[in-house]
Amino acid sequence: MHVNKGMTVNQCMSARVRYINDDEKTEDGEYVTTYACNALIADSEFANAKREYLQKTGRQYKGDIIAYQIRQSFKPGEVTPAEANQIGYETAMRFTKGQHAFICCTHTDHEHIHNHIIYNAVNLDCDRKFKDSWFCGIGLRRLSDIICLEHGLSVIEPFKHRGIRPRYEKSYRANIREAVDKALLQNPKDFDALLQILMNEGYEVKRGKHTALRGHDRKNFVRFRTLGEKYSEENIKNILEGTSPNEEKSTGREFDILINLQEKLRQGKGKGYENWGKKFNNKAIMNTLLFLDEKGIRSYDKLCELADMKAEEFHASSDSIKELESRITELKELRQHIINYSKTRKTYENYRKAGYSKKFYEAHREEITIHKAAKEAFNKHEGKLPTVKDLSKEVSELMARKKKGYREYKLAREEHKKLQQAKKNVEMFLELEKQNKEQKKKRVIDCPVR
């Protein structure tokens, strides 16, 4: 479900949610179920999640997908509306694994009862989007069939008609990437030489602001930059010059934790494992010593002191991130309450004018409940209530601080982890040396005198 031409994201979502939520089709909303959203304001909640995703990740795509829709039909006379809605809800929950908010509406206005399920493209944490593919459709069909069979319903058996089964082939762009990789293995001296190799393989080259390729019997050219960051024209030139940013060396030396060979041998490990373990430990302790040398650490006491200092930095950074996350959650909840209050205010005013009628309450129970929850949240809030714009601005600022702080947190975590590993390796190495000395001493004592 993309954004329609001439319409905003909110208008598109509102129109689609309004259509599937139609009272005439769902028997006055009786067969409408939701997960992690409100049926009355699902469009606003999806839009808020999309804005939060943009703030968190900064990723925005051309032709951005705002939501996905599943249509699930049943054989006439085989299922009741209530059971169909239950199956639709179960299908959506199992397909999204509970990671995406959705609304499931069962339509009874046709002879064949059918479900419309709309689920948000952004997940509940607002940090990832649903990745669709041709295989998702196959998986969804099989899941739907399994659930229908579990409920004793009939399913359509695929490929019963005369036709060709679909073939699974590599994509056009995957073939081009493969051709570029093969050309790079020939060590061309520059980008023009690389293009010449590709032309010899049958590719047509179009030069201009963005260099593009066209394969055998293909209609469209494909630009290098659309093949992925690794295959961009700039990166390929850097690779050929030996200065590719993707081939940067690791910022720190990697090493493993030592193995307690004596313990492993007591557990029943054999001679082969012992030989491998000795080599592994030698390599691990050598890398540990090189790491300590790079850090200028010359004693065990200095290592302990530095490890404790980095541990404090790591925990302080972690606590700072948690505080920011807590504040962001608090502000977003308040912002949502303000939006909900605005949307349901008119309904609540009519409810009050009706003398708090029970009949009116039952007809608008959900809207009134949402309105009361918003008012309760406002009563708990200290000071003047901020505007949605002010809250959004503060959330954006906190998100920027969190992003910056998270980079520092990751560096502190990595440094803390390496120092703790180095400390453990040194301790184990010293303990192993002590054990070896004791064993040698014991062998000398136990050795019979001739």
PEZIQUI-V23994 format. One record per pair of residues at least 6 apart in sequence whose ideal C-beta (glycine too) atoms are under 6 Angstrom apart, sorted by the first residue. I is the first residue (numbers start at 1). GAP is how many residues later the second one is. Records with the same first field share a line. If there is no record, write none. Layout:
BEGIN
I = GAP / GAP
END
This chain:
BEGIN
1 = 65 / 66 / 68
2 = 61 / 63
3 = 6 / 9
4 = 8
9 = 38 / 57
10 = 37
13 = 30 / 33
14 = 29
17 = 25 / 26
20 = 85 / 96
21 = 84
23 = 6
25 = 82 / 84
26 = 6 / 79
27 = 81
31 = 50 / 54 / 75
32 = 7 / 73
33 = 52 / 56 / 71
34 = 69
35 = 67
36 = 65 / 88
37 = 8 / 64
39 = 64
41 = 302
42 = 61
46 = 74
49 = 71 / 73 / 77
50 = 72
52 = 74
53 = 69 / 73
54 = 6
55 = 341 / 344
56 = 70 / 71
65 = 56
66 = 55
67 = 51 / 53 / 54
68 = 51
69 = 49
70 = 47
72 = 16 / 43 / 72
73 = 39 / 41
74 = 10 / 39
75 = 79
76 = 35 / 36
78 = 75
79 = 34
81 = 25 / 27 / 32
84 = 22 / 29
85 = 21
87 = 60 / 64
88 = 16 / 27 / 29
89 = 15
90 = 57
91 = 53 / 56
92 = 10 / 12 / 25
95 = 45 / 48
96 = 23
99 = 24
100 = 19 / 20 / 23
101 = 19
102 = 15 / 17
103 = 15
104 = 11 / 13
105 = 11
106 = 9
107 = 7
121 = 8 / 9
122 = 7
145 = 10
148 = 7
173 = 54
176 = 37 / 46
177 = 50 / 54
179 = 22
180 = 51
183 = 11 / 14 / 15
186 = 11
188 = 6
190 = 50
191 = 46
195 = 10
199 = 6
202 = 14
203 = 10 / 12
204 = 10
206 = 6 / 15
210 = 13
211 = 13 / 22
212 = 9 / 10 / 11
213 = 9
214 = 7
224 = 7 / 8 / 9
225 = 7
238 = 6
253 = 34 / 37 / 38
255 = 29 / 32 / 33
256 = 28
257 = 164
258 = 23 / 26 / 167 / 170
259 = 18 / 22
261 = 16
285 = 144
288 = 134 / 137
291 = 131
297 = 6
303 = 120
307 = 112 / 113 / 116
310 = 105 / 106 / 109
311 = 105
313 = 99
314 = 98 / 99 / 102
317 = 91 / 92 / 95
320 = 85
321 = 84 / 88
324 = 74 / 78
328 = 67 / 70
331 = 60 / 63 / 64
335 = 53 / 56
337 = 37 / 40
338 = 50
340 = 30 / 34
341 = 33
344 = 23 / 26 / 27
347 = 17 / 20
348 = 23
351 = 9 / 17
354 = 6
378 = 7
END
